Amino acid sequence: MIELTRLNGKTFLLNAELVETIEATPDTTIRLTSGRTYVVKEDCPTVKTAVLNYRRALLQGRDKSPPPGWNVIDSPDESPSE
């Protein structure tokens, strides 16, 4: 999730996995894969950076615990147990 600010000043968390497009029209409008849109105070480069940082953190495994249902393979020689 990334934290953004609505035009009224209230902050909210947005699921970065669902972001489809980010555009300035002139306010920054974020369209999700569901078709829902959000208009936020942050500019496009800021939102883009937040989404990229979120995804980077997932790939780096900061949490060190996989999401439920994921099989973790430590080395290429190992395969998930069946």
C-alpha positions as CSV (number, residue, x, y, z in Angstrom):
1,M,0.0,0.0,0.0
2,I,1.1,3.5,-0.7
3,E,0.0,6.6,1.2
4,L,-1.5,9.4,-0.9
5,T,-3.5,12.7,-0.2
6,R,-6.9,13.5,-1.5
7,L,-7.5,17.0,-2.7
8,N,-9.4,17.7,0.6
9,G,-6.1,17.0,2.5
10,K,-7.1,13.6,3.9
11,T,-4.6,10.9,3.5
12,F,-5.5,7.3,2.5
13,L,-3.7,4.1,1.5
14,L,-4.0,2.8,-2.0
15,N,-3.2,-0.7,-3.1
16,A,-0.3,-0.1,-5.5
17,E,-0.8,-3.5,-7.1
18,L,-4.0,-2.2,-8.7
19,V,-2.6,0.9,-10.4
20,E,-3.2,0.8,-14.1
21,T,-2.5,4.5,-15.1
22,I,-1.3,7.7,-13.6
23,E,-1.9,10.9,-15.5
24,A,-2.0,14.7,-14.9
25,T,-5.3,16.2,-16.1
26,P,-4.2,18.7,-14.6
27,D,-4.7,17.1,-11.2
28,T,-3.1,13.7,-10.8
29,T,-5.6,11.0,-11.6
30,I,-4.9,7.4,-10.8
31,R,-7.0,4.7,-12.5
32,L,-7.1,1.3,-11.0
33,T,-7.5,-2.0,-12.9
34,S,-11.1,-2.1,-11.4
35,G,-11.9,1.1,-13.3
36,R,-12.1,3.2,-10.2
37,T,-10.3,6.5,-10.2
38,Y,-8.7,8.7,-7.5
39,V,-7.6,12.3,-7.8
40,V,-4.6,13.1,-5.5
41,K,-2.5,16.1,-4.5
42,E,0.8,14.3,-5.3
43,D,2.3,14.8,-8.8
44,C,2.7,12.0,-11.3
45,P,6.5,11.5,-10.6
46,T,5.8,11.2,-6.9
47,V,3.1,8.6,-7.3
48,K,5.3,6.7,-9.8
49,T,8.2,6.7,-7.3
50,A,5.9,5.5,-4.5
51,V,4.6,2.6,-6.6
52,L,8.1,1.6,-7.7
53,N,9.4,1.8,-4.1
54,Y,6.6,-0.4,-3.0
55,R,7.3,-3.0,-5.6
56,R,11.1,-2.8,-4.9
57,A,10.4,-3.4,-1.2
58,L,8.4,-6.5,-2.1
59,L,11.1,-7.9,-4.4
60,Q,13.8,-7.3,-1.7
61,G,11.8,-9.2,0.8
62,R,12.0,-6.7,3.6
63,D,9.3,-8.6,5.5
64,K,11.2,-11.8,5.0
65,S,7.9,-13.7,5.3
66,P,6.2,-14.7,2.0
67,P,2.6,-13.9,1.4
68,P,0.1,-16.7,2.3
69,G,0.1,-19.5,-0.2
70,W,3.5,-18.6,-1.8
71,N,6.1,-21.3,-2.0
72,V,9.6,-20.0,-1.3
73,I,12.5,-21.6,-3.1
74,D,15.9,-20.7,-1.5
75,S,18.0,-22.1,-4.3
76,P,17.4,-23.1,-7.9
77,D,18.1,-26.7,-7.1
78,E,15.2,-26.8,-4.6
79,S,11.6,-27.3,-5.7
80,P,8.4,-26.9,-3.7
81,S,7.2,-30.0,-1.9
82,E,4.0,-31.4,-3.1
